[in-house]
Amino acid sequence: MESTSALVLFAHGARDVGWSLPLDRLRDAIAQLRPGVAIRTAFLELQPPGLPETLAELAAGGATRIDIAPIFWSQGGHITRDLPQMLAAFAERAPRVRVRVLPVLANLPGMDAFVARALVGQIDAPPP
């Protein structure tokens, strides 16, 4: 790994592997904006890779700082209960790696206004 920084896009996961294609596009777009940062996707369940495996891989590759971007609309049980448990277990195995959890999507600055404009644009668009 070139950098000691990493970003993990953490999503729920689904049985349909096509479900994660938008996440792959987001990963690629972020990689273009931050070429020196290792960017990975990880899932809570239903599809690989899981978050524990992804964190271990990044730590083994030399990451000393990992930001986790929960690709969840709001902060429910997966973010308030499941994620902290996974991070506590990881911290025991890799105490020198600093992990920070970024806000869920709805709490990102400007997100409500962005989504509102995008939806109104769709409402106002002529039918296909």
Backbone bond lengths (Angstrom), bond angles and torsions (degrees), N, CA, C in turn:
res aa  C-N    CA-C-N  psi(-1)  N-CA   C-N-CA  omega(-1)  CA-C   N-CA-C  phi
1 M - - - 1.436 - - 1.525 107.99 -
2 E 1.330 118.06 134.05 1.456 122.63 -178.68 1.518 112.25 -70.95
3 S 1.287 116.98 -35.74 1.449 121.47 -170.79 1.521 111.52 -113.53
4 T 1.335 114.98 161.49 1.447 118.85 173.43 1.525 110.75 -94.18
5 S 1.332 117.03 -0.93 1.460 122.09 178.30 1.513 110.24 -104.41
6 A 1.338 114.25 146.78 1.458 119.50 178.91 1.520 109.58 -145.44
7 L 1.303 115.21 156.61 1.455 122.98 176.13 1.516 107.74 -129.80
8 V 1.330 115.92 130.07 1.458 121.11 176.97 1.515 108.34 -114.68
9 L 1.322 115.96 122.61 1.459 121.92 172.27 1.523 106.24 -86.99
10 F 1.312 116.14 109.41 1.457 122.62 -172.65 1.523 109.75 -105.34
11 A 1.332 115.80 116.75 1.466 121.07 -177.46 1.526 109.89 -127.53
12 H 1.314 115.59 172.03 1.460 121.00 -176.05 1.517 112.18 -66.97
13 G 1.319 117.05 -49.09 1.461 121.32 -173.99 1.523 109.93 99.14
14 A 1.322 115.21 158.41 1.467 121.29 -178.49 1.519 108.91 -152.26
15 R 1.318 115.22 161.34 1.470 119.26 176.93 1.527 111.74 -69.94
16 D 1.310 116.85 -31.09 1.465 122.44 178.40 1.531 108.42 -83.03
17 V 1.325 116.77 109.09 1.469 119.58 -176.22 1.524 112.37 -63.01
18 G 1.326 117.94 -22.77 1.458 121.00 176.64 1.518 112.63 -65.07
19 W 1.319 115.61 -19.84 1.461 121.11 179.35 1.529 110.85 -58.58
20 S 1.318 117.51 -32.22 1.469 120.09 -175.17 1.525 113.90 -87.91
21 L 1.320 119.06 0.97 1.471 120.23 179.85 1.528 112.98 -59.28
22 P 1.343 120.11 -42.11 1.469 118.40 176.13 1.527 112.43 -62.27
23 L 1.307 117.05 -32.54 1.464 120.77 176.93 1.526 110.34 -66.61
24 D 1.322 116.97 -38.17 1.469 120.93 176.23 1.525 110.63 -63.42
25 R 1.341 116.56 -40.05 1.473 119.81 177.99 1.530 110.62 -64.59
26 L 1.331 116.12 -40.76 1.458 119.87 178.24 1.527 110.17 -63.82
27 R 1.317 117.23 -44.14 1.474 121.68 177.73 1.525 110.01 -57.07
28 D 1.324 117.25 -46.24 1.461 121.02 -178.72 1.532 111.78 -65.44
29 A 1.338 117.18 -38.47 1.463 120.68 179.07 1.530 110.83 -66.03
30 I 1.325 116.74 -40.99 1.475 119.99 177.99 1.525 110.13 -66.87
31 A 1.324 117.14 -39.10 1.467 120.82 179.53 1.527 111.02 -60.57
32 Q 1.325 117.52 -34.77 1.467 119.76 177.29 1.520 111.29 -68.49
33 L 1.334 116.80 -33.87 1.464 120.70 179.88 1.524 112.55 -78.88
34 R 1.332 117.03 -29.03 1.467 122.93 -178.55 1.521 110.60 -131.27
35 P 1.332 116.86 71.25 1.467 119.00 -174.06 1.527 114.99 -63.18
36 G 1.319 119.67 -20.65 1.455 120.56 -178.77 1.522 114.54 -89.47
37 V 1.330 116.52 1.31 1.463 120.54 -176.68 1.523 109.33 -106.70
38 A 1.313 116.45 131.71 1.465 120.88 175.50 1.522 107.98 -72.18
39 I 1.320 117.00 125.52 1.464 121.29 -177.88 1.517 108.38 -122.13
40 R 1.330 114.83 127.75 1.460 120.87 -177.99 1.521 109.69 -131.58
41 T 1.315 115.53 159.69 1.456 121.31 169.49 1.524 107.48 -109.16
42 A 1.328 115.10 149.02 1.462 121.10 177.69 1.520 107.82 -148.85
43 F 1.332 115.03 154.18 1.455 119.86 -173.78 1.521 111.07 -126.90
44 L 1.328 113.99 150.68 1.458 121.15 177.50 1.520 110.43 -72.27
45 E 1.321 116.34 -43.98 1.460 120.27 -177.93 1.520 110.16 -160.55
46 L 1.303 115.64 171.20 1.457 126.26 172.44 1.516 115.90 75.33
47 Q 1.314 119.29 -17.49 1.459 120.46 176.29 1.523 110.41 -155.47
48 P 1.309 115.71 150.29 1.464 119.51 178.16 1.525 110.63 -86.02
49 P 1.312 116.54 162.52 1.463 127.57 -4.17 1.519 110.49 -84.38
50 G 1.314 115.84 152.64 1.451 121.44 174.47 1.518 110.74 -78.28
51 L 1.312 115.74 161.88 1.462 119.97 -179.94 1.529 112.41 -62.40
52 P 1.337 120.08 -44.95 1.474 118.34 179.71 1.527 112.93 -57.27
53 E 1.325 117.34 -41.58 1.472 120.52 179.73 1.528 111.13 -66.33
54 T 1.336 115.92 -40.10 1.461 119.76 -179.19 1.524 111.01 -66.42
55 L 1.331 116.68 -43.32 1.467 119.71 177.82 1.524 111.19 -62.23
56 A 1.329 116.52 -42.57 1.475 120.42 179.40 1.525 110.77 -62.77
57 E 1.322 116.77 -42.08 1.467 120.62 178.86 1.524 111.17 -61.71
58 L 1.338 116.71 -44.38 1.462 120.31 -179.74 1.528 111.40 -65.70
59 A 1.320 117.26 -42.47 1.466 120.73 178.29 1.530 110.69 -63.09
60 A 1.337 116.64 -42.73 1.470 120.35 178.68 1.519 111.07 -63.80
61 G 1.336 116.48 -28.47 1.458 121.05 178.78 1.514 113.74 -83.39
62 G 1.321 117.57 -0.08 1.456 120.25 176.14 1.514 116.02 105.72
63 A 1.315 118.74 3.44 1.465 119.72 179.31 1.519 109.62 -65.42
64 T 1.330 115.81 132.99 1.457 120.77 176.39 1.522 110.94 -113.15
65 R 1.311 116.68 -12.17 1.468 122.19 176.72 1.523 107.60 -137.97
66 I 1.328 115.83 125.14 1.459 120.80 178.80 1.520 108.33 -128.27
67 D 1.326 115.75 122.15 1.456 121.77 172.44 1.523 107.64 -96.20
68 I 1.312 116.17 137.59 1.455 121.01 177.64 1.522 107.95 -113.64
69 A 1.318 116.12 122.05 1.461 122.07 177.43 1.522 108.03 -102.95
70 P 1.341 117.61 104.56 1.462 119.22 178.30 1.528 109.89 -71.31
71 I 1.310 115.77 116.12 1.460 120.25 178.30 1.534 107.21 -90.61
72 F 1.326 112.73 65.24 1.456 124.14 176.94 1.526 105.45 -127.72
73 W 1.328 117.32 141.62 1.459 118.85 -177.92 1.523 111.45 -65.06
74 S 1.335 117.81 -44.43 1.458 119.61 -177.50 1.522 110.41 -134.42
75 Q 1.315 114.47 173.53 1.456 120.92 -173.35 1.524 110.15 -93.59
76 G 1.328 116.20 90.27 1.456 121.56 177.37 1.521 110.59 -104.60
77 G 1.325 115.48 -161.02 1.449 121.98 -174.85 1.518 114.69 -59.28
78 H 1.325 117.65 -33.60 1.468 118.81 179.17 1.526 111.19 -63.17
79 I 1.329 116.05 -34.60 1.463 119.86 -178.15 1.523 111.37 -86.71
80 T 1.327 117.33 -37.81 1.463 119.55 -176.40 1.527 113.11 -85.77
81 R 1.330 117.88 -22.16 1.469 120.58 -175.94 1.526 112.10 -117.12
82 D 1.328 116.95 -56.75 1.465 120.70 -173.87 1.526 112.66 -68.52
83 L 1.315 117.03 -47.40 1.464 120.56 -177.29 1.533 112.08 -61.53
84 P 1.340 119.71 -48.06 1.475 118.12 178.25 1.534 113.40 -59.12
85 Q 1.312 117.72 -34.40 1.466 119.99 178.11 1.526 110.65 -65.11
86 M 1.335 116.58 -43.75 1.467 119.99 178.52 1.518 111.13 -64.21
87 L 1.329 116.65 -39.71 1.466 120.16 -178.40 1.525 111.50 -70.71
88 A 1.320 117.57 -34.63 1.470 120.40 176.82 1.521 110.47 -64.26
89 A 1.326 116.97 -42.42 1.471 120.40 178.25 1.527 110.25 -64.44
90 F 1.327 117.52 -40.63 1.461 120.77 178.59 1.531 110.92 -65.11
91 A 1.331 117.14 -41.27 1.469 121.15 -178.83 1.524 111.34 -60.73
92 E 1.314 116.65 -33.11 1.471 119.32 177.31 1.524 111.42 -67.07
93 R 1.332 116.82 -35.42 1.466 120.78 -178.47 1.530 112.54 -84.71
94 A 1.339 117.08 -27.16 1.467 120.95 -176.32 1.531 109.66 -136.59
95 P 1.325 117.50 69.21 1.476 120.27 -173.98 1.526 114.79 -65.91
96 R 1.319 117.82 -18.28 1.471 119.60 -178.54 1.526 113.21 -87.05
97 V 1.329 116.48 -6.96 1.470 120.00 -179.89 1.523 108.42 -91.18
98 R 1.314 115.54 124.98 1.470 121.02 177.99 1.522 108.77 -88.57
99 V 1.315 116.41 124.41 1.469 122.14 -179.35 1.515 108.80 -116.80
100 R 1.321 115.17 132.64 1.463 121.14 178.04 1.516 108.12 -128.05
101 V 1.323 116.48 134.07 1.459 121.52 177.40 1.528 107.84 -97.73
102 L 1.311 115.34 122.94 1.458 121.61 178.06 1.526 109.57 -80.97
103 P 1.336 118.31 168.40 1.465 120.34 -179.30 1.537 112.70 -65.77
104 V 1.335 115.09 151.55 1.464 119.59 171.45 1.531 107.62 -65.54
105 L 1.317 116.52 164.96 1.462 121.28 -172.46 1.531 113.64 -54.15
106 A 1.330 117.85 -47.07 1.463 120.48 -176.75 1.527 112.60 -64.29
107 N 1.322 117.73 -20.32 1.458 120.83 -179.03 1.528 113.32 -96.10
108 L 1.321 117.96 0.70 1.457 119.95 176.13 1.524 109.49 -71.18
109 P 1.326 117.80 139.92 1.469 120.36 -179.11 1.525 111.68 -57.13
110 G 1.318 115.78 130.24 1.461 121.72 176.41 1.516 115.27 82.31
111 M 1.326 118.26 -2.93 1.464 119.87 -174.88 1.525 112.64 -64.41
112 D 1.332 117.95 -43.98 1.464 119.65 -179.51 1.526 111.08 -58.43
113 A 1.332 116.59 -46.24 1.463 120.63 -179.57 1.525 110.79 -65.53
114 F 1.340 116.85 -39.80 1.462 120.71 179.01 1.523 111.13 -61.25
115 V 1.330 116.62 -49.03 1.463 120.50 -178.59 1.523 110.41 -66.23
116 A 1.320 117.35 -40.48 1.464 120.20 178.33 1.528 110.77 -59.35
117 R 1.337 117.03 -46.60 1.480 120.04 178.58 1.522 111.25 -62.82
118 A 1.317 116.73 -41.95 1.463 119.71 -179.21 1.525 111.01 -64.65
119 L 1.321 117.82 -41.93 1.467 120.43 179.34 1.521 111.89 -67.83
120 V 1.334 116.85 -42.61 1.462 119.15 177.61 1.523 109.68 -62.34
121 G 1.330 116.25 -38.26 1.472 119.10 176.65 1.516 111.55 -60.63
122 Q 1.314 118.02 -36.91 1.468 121.65 178.03 1.525 110.99 -71.12
123 I 1.324 116.74 -38.92 1.472 120.67 178.21 1.525 109.95 -63.34
124 D 1.322 115.66 -41.53 1.472 120.83 -176.59 1.530 112.91 -79.65
125 A 1.316 118.08 -14.03 1.472 121.30 -177.36 1.533 109.73 -72.28
126 P 1.324 116.67 144.20 1.464 118.79 176.36 1.540 109.61 -67.15
127 P 1.327 116.91 149.49 1.466 119.22 179.17 1.532 111.15 -62.63
128 P 1.334 116.46 150.87 1.485 118.89 -178.56 1.513 111.79 -67.70
